[in-house]
Amino acid sequence: MAVLAQAAEVAARQGLGALTIGDLAARTHLSKSGLFAHFQSKEVLQLDVLAYARDRFVDEVIRPATRAPRGEARVRALFEHWAVVGRQGHAECLFVSAAAEFDDQPGPVRDQLVRDHRDFIDSIAQMFRTGIAEGEFRPDADPEQFAFELHGIMLGYFHAHRLLQDPRAGERTRRAFETVLADYRIAPPPAEPDSAESPAPAVAAARS
């Protein structure tokens, strides 16, 4: 596990494609032959690193979010935990960088990345569906569209925070998130007029 943690850190900073068994051996002070016997190939190493990062992301983001009450609270918990991971540069950064790195490179690594991203989008959509079921989001809302919009917001956050080092990245991201939520939230019923303010016209006429 410690070897994979080191490998994930290297991959998040330098790219999954730059990760090699030789480099990992040097960093961990382990024999190259021993690591090669374990991983068999660079591709297997890359896939194992993705599996490690995926498990870590589930532990740090998805599982804590599912402990929140169903509905908007759960969606908010997902956003909050996801933002923390983005600030700290953990697993999500690896998935974002690897997606750009392998988007046009067919093969097992790209296939696994596609599955991981689709599974996560499905998880977001399912959390949003609980909000519809709880009567907190519009019944005609599209969960997949919400997942798409939230994912886009978070990708923008990682770009602004890590590459541009925008000090207002968090503030802008939260504003975008609140705007999207407000668009999907069920509007409160209009307030009824206060009958105590003035009598109805017919009653007023009868009293005159």
Salt bridges, closest charged atoms under 4 A:
GLU9 OE2 - ARG13 NH2 2.34
ASP23 OD2 - ARG27 NE 3.09
ASP59 OD1 - ARG63 NH1 2.18
GLU60 OE2 - ARG56 NE 2.97
GLU60 OE1 - HIS90 ND1 3.23
GLU72 OE2 - ARG76 NE 2.99
GLU72 OE1 - ARG185 NE 3.02
GLU80 OE2 - ARG174 NH1 2.69
ASP116 OD2 - ARG54 NH1 2.97
GLU134 OE2 - ARG70 NE 3.04
ASP140 OD1 - ARG138 NE 2.98
GLU144 OE2 - ARG129 NH2 2.40
ASP166 OD2 - ARG172 NE 3.25
GLU171 OE2 - ARG168 NH2 2.76
GLU171 OE2 - ARG175 NH2 2.96
GLU178 OE2 - ARG76 NH1 2.74
